[in-house]
């Protein structure tokens, strides 16, 4: 079955504080062309540099995902991207007048509701899928990370994490399909342990936390 790409129907914006930078910024979601992809635009910088939200432009992953091009960066974009993917949007322009996306309530849900309010429209461009013929895996033993990807006709995610903490312990969840995202996952909020706060502050982070 052919699937078509989607963008939003109208502009919508949100103003808030950045979790790590502590800076106030306004993020504005705007419709994009059929094959533009997801692009961040730093409107506060000369020439308004555009940064594609893809793996090739990831410049930092310490306590958040930061993308950049030359001297322009946008940090803590993971909740924005989560909401966009959760609504199956392929093309969107995201203008921001600061170095970091607002943290909102610490989850993707505010961005998801904003995008739904703007409306979603189908475009005259077919989606292109990356298909796997056989399983692939990645392992980082020093960080206790293992990722296994197997062929499937739709996106399904199984996730397990062990915090080795008496109040959290081992947590397991799975996303059988994207229909579950809004109700079961979009409200999940960022957190940290009390014993991490001093380290994060010394590292120049969580200024807006």
FENQUI-V380476 format. One record per residue. N is the residue number from 1. RES is the residue in three letters. PSI is psi in whole degrees, -180 to 180 (* if undefined). D_FIRST is the distance of its C-alpha to the first C-alpha in Angstrom with 2 decimals. Layout:
n->N res->RES psi->PSI d_first->D_FIRST
n->N res->RES psi->PSI d_first->D_FIRST
//
This chain:
n->1 res->UNK psi->132 d_first->0.00
n->2 res->UNK psi->133 d_first->3.79
n->3 res->UNK psi->143 d_first->6.45
n->4 res->UNK psi->153 d_first->9.95
n->5 res->UNK psi->162 d_first->13.28
n->6 res->UNK psi->152 d_first->15.98
n->7 res->UNK psi->-173 d_first->19.77
n->8 res->UNK psi->161 d_first->22.61
n->9 res->UNK psi->-26 d_first->24.23
n->10 res->UNK psi->171 d_first->27.85
n->11 res->UNK psi->150 d_first->30.30
n->12 res->UNK psi->150 d_first->31.70
n->13 res->UNK psi->165 d_first->34.17
n->14 res->UNK psi->137 d_first->35.92
n->15 res->UNK psi->134 d_first->39.31
n->16 res->UNK psi->-176 d_first->40.49
n->17 res->UNK psi->146 d_first->42.22
n->18 res->UNK psi->136 d_first->40.95
n->19 res->UNK psi->-48 d_first->41.27
n->20 res->UNK psi->-42 d_first->43.01
n->21 res->UNK psi->-29 d_first->44.46
n->22 res->UNK psi->9 d_first->45.80
n->23 res->UNK psi->142 d_first->45.09
n->24 res->UNK psi->133 d_first->43.87
n->25 res->UNK psi->159 d_first->40.91
n->26 res->UNK psi->129 d_first->38.58
n->27 res->UNK psi->131 d_first->34.87
n->28 res->UNK psi->122 d_first->33.05
n->29 res->UNK psi->131 d_first->29.29
n->30 res->UNK psi->150 d_first->28.30
n->31 res->UNK psi->153 d_first->25.23
n->32 res->UNK psi->163 d_first->24.05
n->33 res->UNK psi->169 d_first->22.56
n->34 res->UNK psi->-27 d_first->18.92
n->35 res->UNK psi->27 d_first->19.62
n->36 res->UNK psi->-27 d_first->22.76
n->37 res->UNK psi->-161 d_first->21.56
n->38 res->UNK psi->119 d_first->23.87
n->39 res->UNK psi->132 d_first->27.47
n->40 res->UNK psi->140 d_first->30.80
n->41 res->UNK psi->120 d_first->33.73
n->42 res->UNK psi->94 d_first->37.32
n->43 res->UNK psi->-13 d_first->38.94
n->44 res->UNK psi->-6 d_first->42.33
n->45 res->UNK psi->154 d_first->42.73
n->46 res->UNK psi->139 d_first->43.95
n->47 res->UNK psi->3 d_first->41.29
n->48 res->UNK psi->67 d_first->38.72
n->49 res->UNK psi->141 d_first->36.98
n->50 res->UNK psi->132 d_first->33.20
n->51 res->UNK psi->110 d_first->31.81
n->52 res->UNK psi->138 d_first->28.16
n->53 res->UNK psi->77 d_first->27.04
n->54 res->UNK psi->171 d_first->26.08
n->55 res->UNK psi->-30 d_first->27.78
n->56 res->UNK psi->-16 d_first->29.88
n->57 res->UNK psi->11 d_first->31.67
n->58 res->UNK psi->125 d_first->32.55
n->59 res->UNK psi->-13 d_first->36.36
n->60 res->UNK psi->142 d_first->37.36
n->61 res->UNK psi->24 d_first->36.07
n->62 res->UNK psi->109 d_first->39.37
n->63 res->UNK psi->31 d_first->38.86
n->64 res->UNK psi->166 d_first->35.87
n->65 res->UNK psi->125 d_first->33.49
n->66 res->UNK psi->130 d_first->35.02
n->67 res->UNK psi->157 d_first->33.47
n->68 res->UNK psi->163 d_first->35.68
n->69 res->UNK psi->121 d_first->36.47
n->70 res->UNK psi->-121 d_first->40.12
n->71 res->UNK psi->6 d_first->42.21
n->72 res->UNK psi->130 d_first->39.60
n->73 res->UNK psi->159 d_first->37.88
n->74 res->UNK psi->125 d_first->36.05
n->75 res->UNK psi->163 d_first->36.49
n->76 res->UNK psi->55 d_first->35.09
n->77 res->UNK psi->2 d_first->31.62
n->78 res->UNK psi->-37 d_first->29.81
n->79 res->UNK psi->-35 d_first->29.71
n->80 res->UNK psi->-48 d_first->28.49
n->81 res->UNK psi->-36 d_first->25.63
n->82 res->UNK psi->-45 d_first->24.88
n->83 res->UNK psi->-38 d_first->24.56
n->84 res->UNK psi->-47 d_first->22.33
n->85 res->UNK psi->-38 d_first->19.88
n->86 res->UNK psi->-26 d_first->20.29
n->87 res->UNK psi->9 d_first->19.06
n->88 res->UNK psi->42 d_first->16.08
n->89 res->UNK psi->132 d_first->17.93
n->90 res->UNK psi->-35 d_first->17.44
n->91 res->UNK psi->124 d_first->20.37
n->92 res->UNK psi->142 d_first->23.75
n->93 res->UNK psi->132 d_first->27.40
n->94 res->UNK psi->103 d_first->29.86
n->95 res->UNK psi->138 d_first->33.51
n->96 res->UNK psi->138 d_first->36.17
n->97 res->UNK psi->33 d_first->39.96
n->98 res->UNK psi->180 d_first->40.90
n->99 res->UNK psi->-5 d_first->40.30
n->100 res->UNK psi->141 d_first->38.38
n->101 res->UNK psi->144 d_first->35.78
n->102 res->UNK psi->146 d_first->37.44
n->103 res->UNK psi->-19 d_first->37.35
n->104 res->UNK psi->-127 d_first->37.07
n->105 res->UNK psi->12 d_first->37.54
n->106 res->UNK psi->8 d_first->36.47
n->107 res->UNK psi->172 d_first->32.86
n->108 res->UNK psi->-8 d_first->29.58
n->109 res->UNK psi->-36 d_first->29.82
n->110 res->UNK psi->-42 d_first->31.84
n->111 res->UNK psi->-39 d_first->29.46
n->112 res->UNK psi->-45 d_first->26.47
n->113 res->UNK psi->-36 d_first->28.43
n->114 res->UNK psi->-46 d_first->29.43
n->115 res->UNK psi->-39 d_first->25.94
n->116 res->UNK psi->-37 d_first->24.90
n->117 res->UNK psi->-36 d_first->28.06
n->118 res->UNK psi->-26 d_first->27.16
n->119 res->UNK psi->151 d_first->23.85
n->120 res->UNK psi->133 d_first->20.28
n->121 res->UNK psi->145 d_first->18.59
n->122 res->UNK psi->145 d_first->15.26
n->123 res->UNK psi->162 d_first->15.85
n->124 res->UNK psi->61 d_first->14.99
n->125 res->UNK psi->129 d_first->13.81
n->126 res->UNK psi->143 d_first->10.59
n->127 res->UNK psi->145 d_first->10.75
n->128 res->UNK psi->128 d_first->11.98
n->129 res->UNK psi->143 d_first->12.01
n->130 res->UNK psi->118 d_first->15.14
n->131 res->UNK psi->137 d_first->14.73
n->132 res->UNK psi->136 d_first->17.74
n->133 res->UNK psi->-23 d_first->19.07
n->134 res->UNK psi->162 d_first->21.93
n->135 res->UNK psi->150 d_first->23.48
n->136 res->UNK psi->157 d_first->25.42
n->137 res->UNK psi->161 d_first->28.18
n->138 res->UNK psi->140 d_first->30.71
n->139 res->UNK psi->135 d_first->34.09
n->140 res->UNK psi->85 d_first->36.90
n->141 res->UNK psi->-36 d_first->39.72
n->142 res->UNK psi->-26 d_first->42.14
n->143 res->UNK psi->7 d_first->39.84
n->144 res->UNK psi->44 d_first->38.57
n->145 res->UNK psi->131 d_first->34.93
n->146 res->UNK psi->133 d_first->32.40
n->147 res->UNK psi->130 d_first->28.67
n->148 res->UNK psi->131 d_first->26.40
n->149 res->UNK psi->128 d_first->22.71
n->150 res->UNK psi->154 d_first->20.83
n->151 res->UNK psi->143 d_first->17.38
n->152 res->UNK psi->154 d_first->14.80
n->153 res->UNK psi->-10 d_first->11.12
n->154 res->UNK psi->165 d_first->12.06
n->155 res->UNK psi->121 d_first->15.21
n->156 res->UNK psi->135 d_first->18.25
n->157 res->UNK psi->128 d_first->21.78
n->158 res->UNK psi->132 d_first->25.08
n->159 res->UNK psi->134 d_first->28.22
n->160 res->UNK psi->135 d_first->31.90
n->161 res->UNK psi->144 d_first->34.91
n->162 res->UNK psi->107 d_first->38.62
n->163 res->UNK psi->-10 d_first->40.98
n->164 res->UNK psi->46 d_first->44.02
n->165 res->UNK psi->137 d_first->45.41
n->166 res->UNK psi->-27 d_first->47.00
n->167 res->UNK psi->-7 d_first->45.19
n->168 res->UNK psi->-53 d_first->41.69
n->169 res->UNK psi->-146 d_first->41.69
n->170 res->UNK psi->128 d_first->38.46
n->171 res->UNK psi->140 d_first->35.34
n->172 res->UNK psi->135 d_first->32.04
n->173 res->UNK psi->166 d_first->28.78
n->174 res->UNK psi->149 d_first->25.07
n->175 res->UNK psi->100 d_first->21.93
n->176 res->UNK psi->-30 d_first->19.52
n->177 res->UNK psi->171 d_first->16.77
n->178 res->UNK psi->-12 d_first->17.10
n->179 res->UNK psi->-21 d_first->17.94
n->180 res->UNK psi->-11 d_first->21.31
n->181 res->UNK psi->-53 d_first->22.17
n->182 res->UNK psi->-46 d_first->24.03
n->183 res->UNK psi->-39 d_first->26.14
n->184 res->UNK psi->-21 d_first->26.90
n->185 res->UNK psi->-31 d_first->26.95
n->186 res->UNK psi->-23 d_first->27.42
n->187 res->UNK psi->-1 d_first->31.04
n->188 res->UNK psi->129 d_first->32.08
n->189 res->UNK psi->150 d_first->35.04
n->190 res->UNK psi->142 d_first->36.72
n->191 res->UNK psi->166 d_first->39.98
n->192 res->UNK psi->165 d_first->42.70
n->193 res->UNK psi->151 d_first->45.72
n->194 res->UNK psi->-39 d_first->49.17
n->195 res->UNK psi->-4 d_first->50.50
n->196 res->UNK psi->-15 d_first->47.98
n->197 res->UNK psi->-46 d_first->49.09
n->198 res->UNK psi->-42 d_first->52.19
n->199 res->UNK psi->-44 d_first->50.38
n->200 res->UNK psi->-40 d_first->47.63
n->201 res->UNK psi->-41 d_first->50.31
n->202 res->UNK psi->-28 d_first->52.31
n->203 res->UNK psi->3 d_first->49.21
n->204 res->UNK psi->21 d_first->48.95
n->205 res->UNK psi->180 d_first->45.88
n->206 res->UNK psi->35 d_first->45.22
n->207 res->UNK psi->-25 d_first->47.51
n->208 res->UNK psi->11 d_first->45.42
n->209 res->UNK psi->* d_first->44.75
//
